Amino acid sequence: MTHSTDSLLIEQPSRVNTSLHTIIRGFRRLSTYFYPMPVSELLLQLEEETEPARLTKTVNRLQNLLWKLPAKEQAAVRKKVINVLSKHVLQGTQSALRLEAAGWLRLFLQAGLVTQPEDIFVTLVTATTRMPVEDDMTALNEQPAYLKMIFQGFWPFRHPYPAYTWQVFPVNEVFYPLAPLFDHADYAMQDTLMGIFAELPTLDDAEILEHLLPAALQWSKSPDPERRRRVTNVLARIDQVSTQEALRRLQADADPVVQASAKSAAGYARSA
């Protein structure tokens, strides 16, 4: 028997096995389609997921089932889904899985599907600050992503089509752990942090001011007009002599865009 004949005999069982596996997978898909897993089993499966793609697939399957339930049951099940996703974010051992779960939390928040938005912010803030920044590449990669999600989480509170009322807006205390990040943040992170704190109604809490105030005053004197423009909304939310003087100075800034932003921010301060 030649070598090529030997190879043919070896390859054919392998091909048969591959075909059988394909058929079995097809039957599994059909059974899943005609006999979908109950919510309880999908929740358990969601808890056990270790890969981002599979986690997303399971969440999508849960979402498909949720739309078929009464509104009250939807809210109860979705709360369980959010709890599982939060657990993945805070206890997951893989960065990709944590970020995937966090992305789903942000999506639920932005879609107005969360009864307590503050809980999502707490999870994302905790995820941002739980890891040391120095000499930790995972933290360096994840922190900007979480901060961006936090900032995006404010969108559903904005006009003209807010998904939530201001009664459920998170309290300032939720964001206290982010303030110390100003002390060692690079420009990109400071920029995101400025955006986050500019969303809060007031910024006079000592836990925030200790770290935010020096950065805000520094930005108000920056040679970069974009920094001066962006800091105006932060200055307007701080009731300090130094910040009000800085805001008045920016209303006479050489850059007309900075001037306009400062005047608009000053109007907010007067109405607050």
Buried (B, 14 or more C-beta within 10 A) or exposed (E): EEEEEEEEEEEEEEEEEEEEEEEEEEEEEEEEEEEBBEBEEBBEBBBEBEEBEBBBBBBEBBBEBBEEBEEEEBBEBBBBBBEBBBBBBBEBEEBEBBBBBBBBBBEBBBEEBBEEBBBBBBBBBBBBBEEEEEEEEEBBEBBBBBBBBBBBBBEBBEEEEEBBEEEEBBEBEBBBBBBBBBEEBEEEBBBBBBBBBBBBEEBEBEBBBEBBBEBBBEBBEBEEBEBBBBBBBBBBBBEBEEBBEBBEBBBEBEBEEBBBBBBEBBEEBEEE
